[in-house]
């Protein structure tokens, strides 16, 4: 054993640098510790007492004759059993797992609730596309009292507007008594290990045609007082809607007041007078629409794919 250690020690210093390349090419690098005792035996049998390159090669030749090297290599590099590849799925299984083809995309307002539960929510596919854009004409139609959608009212002083779908927002906070249309319920999902009671949240539609997110404790189902609305700028409406609305005297008067009060400055809702005039325009529009004012179908509508029944 002392001789083996001595030879291995010598091999790790000077002579090893010359022996390393042929030994590596022979695939014996990983089995050198196992070969040390046999290498000594081969060197003694070959009559070579040094660890020179010639001596190592001679010793290895002798080892191969006596079968020692083969035994060490097989012990150090035992092949792993081959695993059979998984059986490929049959054509019938692929067809069975194939998803059904989606319905044809449509540009239309939904006419019924997403399910039979109460309150009534529009289909989720429609809500997703609606909230990715800005549709003030759609908002006017969905806010009508003859529509099935549930309405709620802000009960706190102010809610910062944000859009869960990364769509546009109206840069005016949701204010106390603002009327909204419920679009989607988002239950709070508690994480394991956290005992925190957060309220659920809702996606809602504002009269300006954009979506927002409100918490359950920020809204109420009923409000006895007058409703407030997000500001609606007349030029946001498409030409067909503007033409139909401007023929009404009450709406035309409210529109003229908005133009005078805002003077083209609507950023952030404009001045206080501008915001009041904008809300006054919305109230005039909704009063006449709920009274039966006929409106054309919007030309700009979300494109969505109804869920197959």
Helices and strands as residue ranges (DSSP letters): H 2-11, H 14-25, G 29-31, H 32-46, H 53-66, H 68-76, H 91-97, E 106-107, H 124-131, H 136-142, E 151-154, E 158-159, E 174-175, E 179-186, E 201-205, E 211-215, G 216-218, E 219-220, G 234-236, H 239-246, H 249-262, G 267-269, H 272-290, E 303-304
